[in-house]
């Protein structure tokens, strides 16, 4: 869940300064031969710097790269990253219901930014934890109230059916059953067309010590059968039609989820 900005560590002054004498010394023939090489190198470095700047300023897009790096290094997997991969599949499965979406989970700025880049899609986010380490683009979304920092153990600051679809990733894994009893029904309350839950597989994903310190507890990854039983306990019905459409679209797109994906109906 790290939000440290990407550090490209490009020390251009040393890279070209140390070789400057070699590049510009010698005969006039050496100068004319080396100058195009230097020009190409400068253009390449400039392009890299511009790319890094635009990538980090795109609504927290650099944060997603940080999440992916952490995932690869730890052998872990973030279900928030999985939401990014699943957006085209969700659009096929839910159609018009993807026009007004709320995402709830860590690094929500990356998901909201991705959704806002889609055509005819409005998006909002709930970040369950702090955004102190977030980039300026994420903090701009917070200032505009597009993303809110909210303790999801308590009722969300939205009216019933404020959103057509609610997506939640990673956040529920850090809640005890006591709070899940309140939070999950509240997520369904603010949706009109459904709730999609992305959660980790037991024994497949693991929490790092830094995450335990940040979230106050280790992630508790539950089995598919546990979740199905729990949905019944809190009067939430699984949406078989939506699940079927999602699976059909996933097959056509060769998409295989690294997280469990549950499709739930909203409250009537």
N, C-alpha and C positions, 0 to 999 in steps of 0.2 A: 504493500500500500504506500510505498515511498513516494513522496512528491518532490524530491530534490530535482532541480532542473538538470537537463542533460548537459554534461560538460564535455565538449568536443576536444578540449585540451590542445588546441591548435596554436603553437607558439611560432607564429609566422615570422616574427622579427628575428628569432634565433635561427630558424630554418634557412632563411635567405641571407641573413647578415653574416653568418659564419662562412658561407660559401661565396659571399659577394666579391672578395678579392680574386677568387679563382674565376668567377664568371666574367669579371670585367678587366682582368689583367691580360697581358700578352699583346700580341700583334693585333692590327686592325682586322685581320682575317678572323682571329679568335673572337673578337668582339661581335662581329657581324654574325658569326655562326651561333654564338651563345645567346644573343639577344632574343631570338624567337623562342628558345627554350624557356628563358626567364619569363617572357610574356605569357606563354601557355601556362606555366606554373602559377603565376599571379592570378590569371583568370580562373583557374581551377580552384584555388584557395578562396577567392572571392565568392565563387558560386557556392562552395561549401558553407561559408559563413552566412550567406543570404538564405540558403536552404534551412540552416539551423535556426536562424532568427524567425523565419516565417513558420517553421514547424512548431517552435515553442510558443508562438503567439496565437496559435489557432485553437483557442478555447481549451487549453490544457492538453493539446495533442502530445506535447513532450512528456506529459505525465504518463500517458499510455506506454510510451517507450520505456519509461522507468519501471512500470509494472511488469512489462514483458521481460526486461532484463532480470528483474528480481526472480521472476518465475523460472526462467531458464537456469539461473545460478543455483536456485534452491531445489530444483527438480519438482517444484510445486506448480500449482496452476490456479490462476485467478479466474473466478467465474465472471467478474466484471469484464475481463478481456474476452471471455466467451460471448458476452452479450454483443460486443462489436462484431464478432464473426457471424452471429446469428441474425443480425438485422435484416439482411436480404431474405432470409428464410421466414422471419416473422412477418415481413411485408407481404409475402406471398400468402401466408396462412391467415393473416388477420385483415388484409386489405385496408378498407377505410378506417378501421379501428386503430391503425398506426398513425393517424393524423394528429392526435393529441395525446402525447405519451408522458408519463411520469416515470423516471428511473430512481430507484432507491438503493443506495449502496456506496461503499468506499470508491473513491475516484470517479464519482458520478459526473464530474465536469467533462471527462473524456467521452462518456457516453452521450451526454447532452449535446456536446459539440458535434459529435458524429451524426446524431439524429437531426440537428438543426441544418446540417449540410444536405440532408435529403430533401427532395422536392415535396412540397405540400405537407410538411411535417412540423408541428409545434412540439416543443419538448421543454420539460422542467426536471429538476433533480433535487433529491434530498440526500445530503451528505450526513451520515450518522456520527461522524467524528470531526475533528478540527480540520481547518484548511490553512493552518499557519504556514505550512511548507509548500502550499500550492503556488503555481505560477500566476503571473499578473492576469492572464486571460481568465483563469478560473475565478480569481478574486473579483474580476469585472462581472462575471455571471452572478456572483453572490451579491454584489452591490445592486444589480438590477433585479434582484429577487427571483431570477430564473432558477438559481440554485439556492437552497436554504440549508443551513446547518441545524439539524433537528435531532433531538434524542428520540429515537423511534420506539422507546419503551413506553412512550406516552402518546396520546392522540395526535395525529398529524394536523397541521394548521390549514386544512382544506375542507371544503364542504363536500357532502356526499355526491358521488358521481362527477367530480370535477374533471376527471380525465377519462378518455375512452379506454386506455390500456395502461396498466401499471406493471413495470418490470422491476424485479428485485434480484440483486445478486450479492452473494457473500455476507450481507448484513445479518441474515437470520441465523447463520451458523454460530454467531457469537452471543446469541440470546439463550437464556435458560428457558425451560418449558413454561415457567411462571410468566415470563414476559411474552413468549410466543403466543400464549392464549389471548393476549390483548392486541399484539402488533399485527398478526396475520389477518384477523377479521377487520382491523382498521384499514389495512392496505386494500382489502376487497371493498370496503365501504366507499373509498374515494374513486373507485373505478366503475365504469358503466358497462364495458364489454369484456372484461376479464382481467385476470392477474396471472402473470407468468413468473415462476420462481426458478432461478438458477442457483443450485446449491451443490456443494462438493460431494464426491463419493467417499465413503469411509475407506480408510487405509490407502487411498490413492493420493489425496492431498494432505499436507501437514502444515501446521503453523510454526513460524519461527519465534524465537524468544522475544524479538523486538515487537512482534505483533501481539504477543501475550501481554507485554508491558503496555502497549498502546490501547488495546481493547479491553483490558482488565481481566480477560480470561482466554483460554485457548479455544480455538474453534472446535465445536462439537459436531462432527459430520455424521449424519444419520442415514440409515438405509432407506431404500424406496418403500419397503413395507412399513417402516416406522412413520414416514411422512403420510402415506395413504391412510393409516389409522388415525393419525393426528388431525388430518383434514376433516375426517368424520366427526371427531370430538368437538371441533370448533364450528361445526355446521357449514363447512365449505365443500362444495361439490366439484369434483374434477370434470373438466370440459373435454369429453371424449372427442367431439367433433373437431374442436380446435387442435387437439393433439394429433388427430388423424391427418388434418391438412398440413400441420407442421412437419410431420414425419414424411408425408408424400413430397413436400417441397424440399426437405432435406435430402431425400434420396435423389431427386432430380438434379440437385446442385452438388451432390457428392459431399454433403456436409455431415460430419460426425462430431457430436458434442463431447467435450471433455468434462462436462458437468451434467448432473441430473437436471432435467427440465420438466417442470410440472405446470400444467395449464388448468387454471381454476376459474369457476364462474363467479361473476360479481353477485352481490346480494340484490335481490329484486326490490 
